[in-house]
């Protein structure tokens, strides 16, 4: 009799275990379906360089602190950030080491970094493109960044160490293949963008012409540090 009871109890336990397993798989299937529905119905992110769009990701290698390392723009982004929270803005500069206007922009970048980057309020990233029909190389990018003794900057006419301004202590991304340049549809260099902590473009230099109160990068950064974020 006891053996019969034990067998019956064992059968009940097995049935309960089977029920729990079936319930687990049913719930998992339901959650999977719900997740697929949400993913399908959610609108895709609006990606682009215009103000209000999510900035395109930039993936490659960047030179910083004397070495080339893997770089991804989205590593700088806090996708869960919401307006009103503290967070770090991101300033992007597109340039070319052979561009005379970029040569003039270098000391202005120094001032911007001193005022807004050195204290951590803004992360600075320079994207060095191979836009102009002149010789380019990673060595030239580093020489421009660090004011190194190398001929070839400024349309291959000047030594890179003779540019105005100081050494740039922020990442320089190698975009000699023009991938990021094309993704951002850059019309010319130098070109600047300011991103909110979640990667949204909040200022595009091409959208603020002469006479606009946010024409200058410093004005845009100051405005968004004090008014927008």
HELIX and SHEET records of a PDB file:
HELIX    1   1 UNK A    2  UNK A   41  1                                  40    
HELIX    2   2 UNK A   73  UNK A   76  5                                   4    
HELIX    3   3 UNK A  100  UNK A  112  1                                  13    
HELIX    4   4 UNK A  113  UNK A  117  3                                   5    
HELIX    5   5 UNK A  138  UNK A  146  1                                   9    
HELIX    6   6 UNK A  153  UNK A  156  1                                   4    
HELIX    7   7 UNK A  160  UNK A  162  5                                   3    
HELIX    8   8 UNK A  179  UNK A  183  1                                   5    
HELIX    9   9 UNK A  205  UNK A  207  5                                   3    
HELIX   10  10 UNK A  217  UNK A  223  1                                   7    
HELIX   11  11 UNK A  224  UNK A  228  3                                   5    
SHEET    1   A 7 UNK A  67  UNK A  72  0                                        
SHEET    2   A 7 UNK A  59  UNK A  64 -1                                        
SHEET    3   A 7 UNK A 171  UNK A 175 -1                                        
SHEET    4   A 7 UNK A 122  UNK A 129  1                                        
SHEET    5   A 7 UNK A  89  UNK A  95  1                                        
SHEET    6   A 7 UNK A 191  UNK A 195 -1                                        
SHEET    7   A 7 UNK A 201  UNK A 204 -1                                        
SHEET    1   B 2 UNK A 151  UNK A 152  0                                        
SHEET    2   B 2 UNK A 158  UNK A 159 -1                                        
END                                                                             
